[in-house]
Amino acid sequence: MTAGLPWAAPVVPLDTEVEALAAEWVEPYSQVEHLMRARDWLVHLHPGATVEMRVAAMTHDIERMFPGGPVLRHADGNWDDPFYLFPHSLRSAVAVSMWLGALGPVSAQVSVPEVRRLIALHEVGGRQGADVVQAADSLSYLETLAGLTREWVLSGTCSREAAAGKLTYTVERIRVPAAREPAGQWLVWAMDQLPASDELAAVGEAVR
Ligand SMILES: [Fe+2]
């Protein structure tokens, strides 16, 4: 957890029943911190964020919790590959709308089509709040998944150059001006997490 850094968004309490239930639902997901921090960043960027935007932020990647989803080819470094990003986004949108549909009366606290739309657009942004959800995802990625990006390099999943490209892409795709400054700070911080060339050489020696 990195939220203690001075430029991190404050944690936003769960104040609706549907958000409390969504938090329970995503709890077993290995990247749950990334989802919950996306919600915190969303509210930080846009204090008037709707409950649909908040639910979308805290569930946007959840299809990865279920086997059988699209596979990201890390080694290529094609981080904006639409043949990954679109199936990923749409599969999450469908999973969340099915989960909301099964909730019963509580689901009336949100517009299910609106949550679905925002999740479907979370990688690319869009109108009416979708850009802010995407910016929040980007900031949360830098804050919570820089360590994972570092692990990709150490494990040989992708090159250091490709990992740096992922971090840069995460910032460059942001369309909300207010998110650019914190994203620039987080980019420097996240880049520093990537292994230096001497560290990579030492890892190479160890596995040889
Ligand atoms: Fe995400």
Residues whose N, C-alpha, C, O or C-beta is under 5 A from the ligand:
A	BS01	LIG	D61 D137
